[in-house]
Amino acid sequence: MEVKAEAKFIKMSPRKVRLVAEVIKSLSPTVALEHLALMQKRAAGPVASVLKSALANATNNAKLSAEKLWIKSVIIGGGPALKRWRPVSRGRAHPYKKRMSHIRIVLTDNAEVNSGKLKVKNEK
């Protein structure tokens, strides 16, 4: 069974959030939360909150055991970008974008799906 959780419009660049998401793929949620607690990236906070939400959905709504769950996928999508301008010399302006992210985490209780990924991750 699959359980999902999602957070939208996180004011953080998807590129920075994907760096954190790559660390926790194919782990159990409890181990992933430990990794995120020790990580010194600002993106670890929103990813951890979505992971806690998915874990709560699995235990409360689907009545699944937290020890038997695995992270099936962590999808970081780009949200809308706020377009802003910075004034520069000679009366000109330079445009830049303040990007947003959508974070989606899918948990599953099927261990066979993740067993191959874990072996590959340990070999590297």
C-alpha positions as YAML, in Angstrom:
chain: A
units: angstrom
residues:
- id: 1
  name: MET
  ca: [0.00, 0.00, 0.00]
- id: 2
  name: GLU
  ca: [1.22, 3.49, -0.80]
- id: 3
  name: VAL
  ca: [0.82, 6.56, 1.38]
- id: 4
  name: LYS
  ca: [1.48, 10.09, 0.13]
- id: 5
  name: ALA
  ca: [2.15, 13.50, 1.63]
- id: 6
  name: GLU
  ca: [2.74, 16.77, -0.15]
- id: 7
  name: ALA
  ca: [3.77, 20.34, 0.62]
- id: 8
  name: LYS
  ca: [3.31, 23.06, -1.96]
- id: 9
  name: PHE
  ca: [4.72, 26.53, -2.47]
- id: 10
  name: ILE
  ca: [7.80, 26.10, -0.27]
- id: 11
  name: LYS
  ca: [9.87, 29.27, -0.76]
- id: 12
  name: MET
  ca: [13.08, 27.48, -1.61]
- id: 13
  name: SER
  ca: [14.75, 26.62, -4.89]
- id: 14
  name: PRO
  ca: [13.98, 23.09, -6.17]
- id: 15
  name: ARG
  ca: [17.66, 22.62, -6.94]
- id: 16
  name: LYS
  ca: [18.59, 23.05, -3.28]
- id: 17
  name: VAL
  ca: [15.77, 20.83, -2.05]
- id: 18
  name: ARG
  ca: [16.77, 18.05, -4.47]
- id: 19
  name: LEU
  ca: [20.22, 17.90, -2.85]
- id: 20
  name: VAL
  ca: [18.56, 16.96, 0.43]
- id: 21
  name: ALA
  ca: [16.02, 14.62, -1.19]
- id: 22
  name: GLU
  ca: [18.74, 12.50, -2.83]
- id: 23
  name: VAL
  ca: [20.12, 11.58, 0.60]
- id: 24
  name: ILE
  ca: [16.90, 10.02, 1.92]
- id: 25
  name: LYS
  ca: [15.71, 8.06, -1.12]
- id: 26
  name: SER
  ca: [15.24, 4.32, -0.49]
- id: 27
  name: LEU
  ca: [15.60, 4.60, 3.28]
- id: 28
  name: SER
  ca: [13.20, 3.78, 6.04]
- id: 29
  name: PRO
  ca: [11.40, 6.89, 7.35]
- id: 30
  name: THR
  ca: [12.88, 6.66, 10.84]
- id: 31
  name: VAL
  ca: [16.45, 6.50, 9.50]
- id: 32
  name: ALA
  ca: [15.68, 9.29, 7.03]
- id: 33
  name: LEU
  ca: [14.41, 11.54, 9.84]
- id: 34
  name: GLU
  ca: [17.67, 10.94, 11.73]
- id: 35
  name: HIS
  ca: [19.67, 11.92, 8.64]
- id: 36
  name: LEU
  ca: [17.58, 15.06, 8.17]
- id: 37
  name: ALA
  ca: [17.94, 16.08, 11.82]
- id: 38
  name: LEU
  ca: [21.73, 16.07, 11.52]
- id: 39
  name: MET
  ca: [21.88, 17.71, 8.10]
- id: 40
  name: GLN
  ca: [22.98, 21.33, 8.02]
- id: 41
  name: LYS
  ca: [20.90, 22.40, 5.04]
- id: 42
  name: ARG
  ca: [17.92, 24.72, 5.31]
- id: 43
  name: ALA
  ca: [15.92, 22.46, 2.99]
- id: 44
  name: ALA
  ca: [16.09, 19.62, 5.53]
- id: 45
  name: GLY
  ca: [13.33, 21.24, 7.61]
- id: 46
  name: PRO
  ca: [10.52, 21.23, 5.01]
- id: 47
  name: VAL
  ca: [11.51, 17.76, 3.75]
- id: 48
  name: ALA
  ca: [11.43, 16.42, 7.32]
- id: 49
  name: SER
  ca: [8.00, 17.93, 7.96]
- id: 50
  name: VAL
  ca: [6.58, 16.32, 4.80]
- id: 51
  name: LEU
  ca: [8.15, 13.00, 5.78]
- id: 52
  name: LYS
  ca: [6.60, 13.24, 9.27]
- id: 53
  name: SER
  ca: [3.25, 13.99, 7.66]
- id: 54
  name: ALA
  ca: [3.51, 10.94, 5.39]
- id: 55
  name: LEU
  ca: [4.48, 8.79, 8.36]
- id: 56
  name: ALA
  ca: [1.51, 10.10, 10.34]
- id: 57
  name: ASN
  ca: [-0.80, 9.42, 7.38]
- id: 58
  name: ALA
  ca: [0.47, 5.84, 7.20]
- id: 59
  name: THR
  ca: [0.11, 5.09, 10.91]
- id: 60
  name: ASN
  ca: [-3.18, 6.90, 11.57]
- id: 61
  name: ASN
  ca: [-5.15, 6.65, 8.33]
- id: 62
  name: ALA
  ca: [-3.86, 3.42, 6.75]
- id: 63
  name: LYS
  ca: [-3.04, 1.65, 10.06]
- id: 64
  name: LEU
  ca: [0.43, 0.61, 8.87]
- id: 65
  name: SER
  ca: [3.41, -0.08, 11.10]
- id: 66
  name: ALA
  ca: [6.15, 2.55, 10.93]
- id: 67
  name: GLU
  ca: [8.92, -0.07, 11.07]
- id: 68
  name: LYS
  ca: [7.74, -1.78, 7.88]
- id: 69
  name: LEU
  ca: [7.60, 1.34, 5.72]
- id: 70
  name: TRP
  ca: [10.11, 2.48, 3.09]
- id: 71
  name: ILE
  ca: [10.42, 5.67, 1.09]
- id: 72
  name: LYS
  ca: [9.38, 4.78, -2.44]
- id: 73
  name: SER
  ca: [9.90, 8.17, -4.05]
- id: 74
  name: VAL
  ca: [10.73, 11.76, -3.20]
- id: 75
  name: ILE
  ca: [9.58, 14.11, -5.94]
- id: 76
  name: ILE
  ca: [10.68, 17.74, -5.91]
- id: 77
  name: GLY
  ca: [8.84, 19.82, -8.46]
- id: 78
  name: GLY
  ca: [9.22, 23.43, -9.37]
- id: 79
  name: GLY
  ca: [6.50, 25.81, -8.34]
- id: 80
  name: PRO
  ca: [5.79, 29.29, -9.60]
- id: 81
  name: ALA
  ca: [8.58, 31.84, -9.57]
- id: 82
  name: LEU
  ca: [8.22, 35.35, -8.25]
- id: 83
  name: LYS
  ca: [9.78, 37.67, -10.82]
- id: 84
  name: ARG
  ca: [11.70, 40.53, -9.25]
- id: 85
  name: TRP
  ca: [14.05, 43.29, -10.40]
- id: 86
  name: ARG
  ca: [17.23, 44.64, -8.86]
- id: 87
  name: PRO
  ca: [18.26, 48.21, -9.68]
- id: 88
  name: VAL
  ca: [21.77, 48.59, -11.05]
- id: 89
  name: SER
  ca: [23.85, 51.46, -12.33]
- id: 90
  name: ARG
  ca: [22.87, 53.83, -15.14]
- id: 91
  name: GLY
  ca: [19.15, 53.49, -14.44]
- id: 92
  name: ARG
  ca: [18.95, 49.86, -15.50]
- id: 93
  name: ALA
  ca: [17.46, 46.81, -13.82]
- id: 94
  name: HIS
  ca: [18.50, 43.16, -13.66]
- id: 95
  name: PRO
  ca: [15.74, 40.55, -13.41]
- id: 96
  name: TYR
  ca: [15.89, 37.53, -11.10]
- id: 97
  name: LYS
  ca: [13.46, 34.87, -9.94]
- id: 98
  name: LYS
  ca: [12.56, 33.75, -6.42]
- id: 99
  name: ARG
  ca: [11.72, 30.10, -7.01]
- id: 100
  name: MET
  ca: [9.31, 27.85, -5.11]
- id: 101
  name: SER
  ca: [9.16, 24.09, -4.67]
- id: 102
  name: HIS
  ca: [6.54, 21.37, -4.36]
- id: 103
  name: ILE
  ca: [7.64, 18.38, -2.24]
- id: 104
  name: ARG
  ca: [5.89, 14.99, -2.55]
- id: 105
  name: ILE
  ca: [6.91, 11.87, -0.60]
- id: 106
  name: VAL
  ca: [5.45, 8.42, -1.23]
- id: 107
  name: LEU
  ca: [5.86, 5.67, 1.38]
- id: 108
  name: THR
  ca: [5.23, 1.99, 0.74]
- id: 109
  name: ASP
  ca: [5.16, -1.18, 2.82]
- id: 110
  name: ASN
  ca: [6.53, -3.29, -0.05]
- id: 111
  name: ALA
  ca: [10.18, -4.03, 0.83]
- id: 112
  name: GLU
  ca: [10.97, -5.76, -2.50]
- id: 113
  name: VAL
  ca: [10.61, -2.47, -4.38]
- id: 114
  name: ASN
  ca: [13.45, -0.87, -2.43]
- id: 115
  name: SER
  ca: [15.77, -3.83, -1.87]
- id: 116
  name: GLY
  ca: [17.57, -3.41, -5.20]
- id: 117
  name: LYS
  ca: [18.08, 0.30, -4.69]
- id: 118
  name: LEU
  ca: [19.55, -0.25, -1.22]
- id: 119
  name: LYS
  ca: [22.11, -2.73, -2.57]
- id: 120
  name: VAL
  ca: [23.22, -0.32, -5.27]
- id: 121
  name: LYS
  ca: [23.49, 2.49, -2.75]
- id: 122
  name: ASN
  ca: [25.68, 0.43, -0.40]
- id: 123
  name: GLU
  ca: [28.04, -0.64, -3.19]
- id: 124
  name: LYS
  ca: [29.00, 2.91, -4.18]
...
